[in-house]
Amino acid sequence: MSSKKATLTILLAILASCLAQAQGLGITQISTERLLLSQETRLYLSAPALPQNLTNPKEALEIWESGDGVNYSQRPISAVSARPHDDMGISFFLLLDNSGSMWTDIDGKDTQDSSALRVEQAKAAAKDFLGALSPLDRAALAVFNTRYWNASLPGSAPEDIARALDELRKPASEDAYTELYLSINRALADFSAEAGRRVLIVLSDGENYPYAQRTGKPNPESGTASATPAELIDSAIRNGISVYAIRYGAQKDPLIGGIAGQSGGRAFDAMDLEGLSSIYDTIRRDVLNELAVDYKASMDTGEKRWVRVTLRDSAGARYSSERYYYSGTLFGQGAGAPKAWYFLLVLFAALAWLLLALFKLERDTDKTGIRLLFGPKNQNTRFFALSGPQTIIGAAPDADISIAGNPSLRASHATVLFDEQKNVYTVVSDSPITVNNQTVTKKHLESGDVINMSGTVVVFDEALAKPKPKLKPRK
């Protein structure tokens, strides 16, 4: 009886969200990346009802926020951006089912025609999708059956993901189960460190079919671990990730559509390659057409907050969409009323900045470069020289400056450009970074600038390269 109630609760909970999105307004993702520094929250909206001829979209929107889900206060809108992902790119995480049934045709029958296999059609559609991505987009791939594994980490090149797809093999009978919910849970955790707009696309041809539950034996990889739809919804919302589900074939998981809808995504059904390709195109097009709305968040206590968006179209009709989000944690504690020790942290930070300003860094080289101030273990204070017209900084082994150990640092996180004619260095990034505590995607660098890339902090000092003045000979 409790299982039926849980199912009914999920289905009812997504009804308002799905209706709002179908009728012209839906909140697809809530980003709290700038909440701690600037008290701003960003909403990504699906808003087809927004009048197209507005010079100021703020006029059609209202944002309301609550700390208890009951008492709401209107919040000031800082900025509204149409199609923000054209400039920022999108992070896509593909989660692909490689269970035993994926190695049959759409009718569930064995076939010698490899092109008719579900897995081959899923691979072909994924490759087409990867080939259509913008250079600013980022992608990753994980594959699951009884087990789960990251085939290509976030930030991988599309061609690397395509090669990983080609390496898929039919699983043995013990590995042929569909650990759908547990795999979604792991993918959400693996994807949570990515910045910006995050879209998890799950493709599966069946219901959640856990190994431990069906066999009575522990899963060879995850033991007796499990995940419920409610836990997946909460994890997606907590991590700010939209889940899009593709149900491939006649057998469908009854709850995955609810998981997708509650996370801000959608569920689709497909029966062939053409349908799969069309769905991938629809997902990317829908995300590209989103609206980004930045607003000043309230100072309500507690970790959980509710936000309501209202929109008035050109005919005067009103649309509304509501979701909750988590306002973040500080050292594992919910963001509530300020405590005395918070101010000690601020004082400590101020002293650190003062020391930097007074003493800068010990200059043990005469080259232009950056020095790692805060980073992975055993790498602090490391110096990197800058040379050539551009220097790529990231976690990839082939980056010009490769800094491993920070899971939030992307493969190519930022690039330092050098204009030799103007003798100017500029840092650029596909997603926001901070320079001297200001969020930017591009900035001309000056000596002493502090650059924060998702927790990896470096200091730039051009003075290192300036030649020492020659002393005039004494007469």
N, C-alpha and C positions, 0 to 999 in steps of 0.2 A: 504493500500500500504506500509506503514512504517513497519508493522508487517512482510510482505513478504520480505522486504529488510533486516530486522534484521535477519530473518531466513537464507536468502541466505548468509549474511555476516558471520554468525557463521559456516555454512557448508563449505564455502570457506576457512575460517580461519583455520579449523582443517585439511584441505586436506594435506597441506605440512607436518604437524606433523605426521599424520597417515601414509602417504607414507614413510616418513623417518623411522618410527618405523618398518613398514612392511619390508622395504628394508634393515634393519640392524642397525639402530641407532635412538634413541629417548631419549629426556630428560624427565624423569618421575617425578622428584621432584627437587626443588632447595631449599636448606637449608641455612638460613642466621644466624643460632644460634651463630656462632663464628665470625660474620662479625665485630661487634663492638669491640671485645677484640683483635682479631688477624688479622683483615682485610682479612679473608679467607671466601670464599663461597664454599659450597659443592654441587656438582651435583650428582644426581643418574641417571644412564644411563641404558637403555635397549640397549645392544650392541652385538647382535649375530654376527655381521660382524667382531668383533675384533679377530685378529689372535690368536689362542690358544697356539702357540708355542713361544710367545714372552717372553723373560726374563724380559724386561722392557716395560710394556704397554704404558708408556709415549711416546715412540717413534712413536706410531701409532696415537696419539691424539694431537689436537691443540685446545686451548680455546681462543676465542676472545670475547671482551666485549665492549659495547658502552653505552654512556649516553643519546644518542638521537636516536638510532636505525639506524643511517646512518654511522657515523664515528666509526670504530672499531679499537681497539688495541689488540695485542696478549698479553695474560697474562701467567705468569709462573705457571706451574703445580707443586704443592707441593707434592702430593701423589696420587697414584691410588691403590684402594683396590678392589680385586675381592671378591664377596659374603660377603660384610661387615655385613650383617644381621645375619650371622651364629654366630657372637660374640655379636652383639648388640641387636638382636631381632627386631620385627616389631610391630607397634601399628595398630591394626585393629579396625575400628568402623563400626559395622553392623547397617544399617538403613533399617528396614523391614516394608513393606506395610501391614497394617491390615485393609484395607478398606473392604467394603461389598463384592466386587467381589472376594476377596481372599478366601471367604467361599463358593465358588462353585468349580466344577471340571474344568478341563482345557478347556472344551467346554462352560463354563459359565452356566452350569446347576446345579440345586440343587441335592444333593445326600445324601443318608444315610450312604454311605461308607466313614467314616472319613479319611481313608488313601488316598482317591482320591481327597480330598480337597486341593486346592492350598496352603493354609496356612500351612497344615500339612506337605506337601512335602517341603515347604520352611523351616519349622522348623527342619525337619529331616536333610536336607542338611546343615543347619547352625550348627547343633549339630555335625555332622561328621567333618565339618571344624574346629570347636573349639577343638574337640578331637585330631586333627592332629597338633595342634600348638606346637611350641617349648616352654619349660619352660621360655625362655627369651622373648617370644612374649607377647604382652598385648592386651586386647580386651575390647570392650564396645558394648552396644546395645541400640538403640533407636527405638521406634515404632511410626508409624503415621497413621492417617486417616484424619478425620476432625481436630483432635487434634494431639499433639506431646508430647511424654513424654520419659524421659530417664529411661529405664528399668534397665540398669546396667551401672554405671559410668566407665570411663576409668580406667584400672587397675584391673577390677573385675576378679575373678577366673572364668575359663570356666564353672565349675559346677554351679556357681551362675547365669551365663547368661543362661545356659540350663534350670534352674528352672524358670527364668523369661519368657523364651519362652513357657514353659508349662502353665504359668498363663494367656496366651492370651485368650481373649474371643471374640465372635462375637459382633461387635459393633451395637448399635441401629441405626436406619435409619438416624438420625441427625448427627451421628458420622461416617457415612460410606463413606464420601467423600474422594477424593485422593488429599490432599494438598501436592503434590509432591515437587514443587519448594521451597515453604516456609519451608518445613521440611528439605530439603537439606541445605538450608541457615542456619537454626538453628543448624543442625548437624555440619556444618563446624565451626560455632562459638564455639560449645561445645567441639570440638575436637582440637581447635587451640592451647590449652595450653600444649598438649602432646609434648614430645621431640622426636627427631630422625625421623625415617621413618614412615610416616603416610598415611594410606590407608583407605579411606571411601568406603565401598561397599554398594550400594543402590540396593535393590531388590523391584521391583514394577511390577504389572500386568496390568497397564493402563496408560493413559495420565494424565497430570496435570489437576485436576478437582476441582478448588478452590470453597469452600463453599460460600464465599461472592459473587463471580461472578455468580455462578449458581443459588443461591437462592435470591439474592438481599438483604440479611440480613448480618450483621456483623458476622464473625466467633466467636463462643462462647468463644474462647480462645485468638485469635490473632486479632480480630476486622476486620479492612479493610486492614491490612498489606498484602503485596505481595512481590514477588521476580521474577525477570526476568532472563532468561538464561545468559545474559551478566553479571548481578550482581553476579550470582553464579560462573561463570568462574573467575571473578575478585577476589571474596572472596577466592576461592580455591587457586589461585596463590598467593594472598597476604599472606595467612596462610600456604603456603607450604604443601598442601594436595592433593594427587592424588585421583580422583573419578573414581571408577569402577562401571559401571551400568549393572545390570542384568535385561533384559526385559523378563518377564515371561508371556507366553501366546501369543495369536495372536494379541491382542491390544497393541500397543507400542506408547510411547511418541515420537514424531518426533524429538525432540531437545535434549533429554537426552544423546544421543550418542555424540553430539557435545560438551556438557558440560564435559563429561568424557574425550574426546580426547584433548580438550584444557587444561585441568587440568594436563595432563600427564598420564591419565589412559586409559581405553578402555571400550567398550560396548559389551555385549554378549547377545545372545538370547537363551532361553531355553523353552522346552515344557513339560518336565517331571522331575522326581526326579533324574534320572540318569544324565540328562543334567545339572541340577543345581549343583550336586556334582562335576561333571567334571569341571564346570566353576570355582567353589571355589578353586579346586586343581590347576587349571591353573593360577589363580590370584596369589596364594601364591608362586607357582613355578617361575613365571615370576619375582616377586619381589625379591625372594631369589637369583636369578641369575643376579641381577643387579650389576653394577660397580659403585663404589663411587670415584669421582674425586674431590680433594681439590685443589683450585687454589687461588692465590693472586688477590683479586678484585681490580678494578681500583679506583681512588680517584675522579671520575667524580661527579659533583654536581647533585643534584636532587634525588628524591626518587625512580624513576623508572630506571631500567637498562635492557639492552638486552644482552643475552649471546648466542654465536654460538659455537657449537662443530663440529669439522671435524674429520673424522676417515679415515684412509687408510688401506684397507684390504690386505691380503697376495698377491693378484693378482694386487695390485696397484690401484684398484677402490676406489674412494672417496665418502664418505657419509657425510651428513651435517644435523644438527638439530638445530633449533633456538627457543628460548622462552624468555620472559621477566620475571622479578621478581622485587619485591620491596626491596630496600636496607635497609628498617627499619626506625624507627622514634626514636627521642629522646625527651621525654616529649611531645609527640604529634606532633612534628615538623619533617618534612622530613630531611633526612640526606644530607645536602648540604655542602657548604664551611664552615670550622670551624669559629665560632664566638668567640668574646672575652670572653663571659661568660662561654664557654665550658672549658676554661683553669682554671676558678675559681673552677669548679667542680673537675678538676684534682687536684688542690691545696688542696681543701677540703678533697678529698680522701687520699691524701698523709699525711695530718695532722692527719687524723683518724688512718691511719696505724702507724704513729709515736707514737700517744698516746697509741695504743695497744702494741707497742713494749716496750714503757717505763714503762707503768703502768700495762699492762696485764689486768687481771680481779681481782676483789676483791675476795679473796679466803675465802669463808665462809663455806667450808667443806673440809674434808681430803680424799674425795673419788675421784677416777678417773671418769671423766665425760666430758660432753660437755655443753656449755652454749649458749642459743639462743641469738644471737646478733641482728639480724634483722629478724623479722617474722611477723605473723599476729598480729592484734591489741590486746593489753593487755597481750601479751605473751613474749615481749622482756625481756631479762636478766634472763629468767627462766633457772634453772639448771636441768640437767638430769644426773643421775648416770649411769655408764656403769658397767654391771655385767654379768658374764657368758661368754662362748666362743663366742657368737655372739649377737649383738644387732641390730634389724631392726628399721630403721628410716623411717617414711612415714606418709601419711595422713590417713591410715586405722585405725579404732578404736582399732583393735587388734594388731597393731604394738607395738613393745617394747617401742619405743619412738614415741608417736602419736602426730603430730603437725597439727591441723586442721586450715582451714581458707585460705590456699594458693591453689588456683585451679590448679596451675602448679605443685604442689608437688604430685607425684604419690603415690599409696597405699603403696608400698614398694620401696622407692626411693633409699636408700643406706643402707648398712650393715657394721657395725664395728665388725671386727673379732679380737679375742684376743688369741695369742699364749702364753700359760702359761709358756712353757719351755724356750722360748726366751724372754719372757716378752715384746712382741711387739704387738702393735695395728695396724690394717690395715683397711682402708676404701675401700669398693668395691661397684660398681654400674653397673647395666645393661646398662645404658646410661651415656654419659659424665657428670661429675660434675666438679667443679673447686676447687682445693686446693691451697691456696695462689696464686690465679689468674692463675693457670696453669690447662688446661683441662686434666682430667685423668679419668680412669675407675677403677684404683686400685693404692693405695699409702700407704706405711708405714707412720704412723702418728708420729709426734713429737710435743712436748709441744708448744702450741701457734699456731698450724696450723689452718687456717681459711677455713672452708668448705662451699661452696655455692651450694645449691641444688635448682635450679630454683627460686632463690630469697629468699629462707629461708637460713639464714647464721648462722652457729654455730662455736664456737671455742673449740678446743680440748686442754686439758691441763693434761698431765699425771702427772705433778708435784704435782697435788692435792693429789695423792695417795701415794707419797713418804713419808716415815716416817721421822719425824724430828730427826736430829742427837742427840744422847744422850750426855749431857755435862759430862765431866770427873769431878769427885769430886775433890775439892781442897784439897791439902795436907796441 
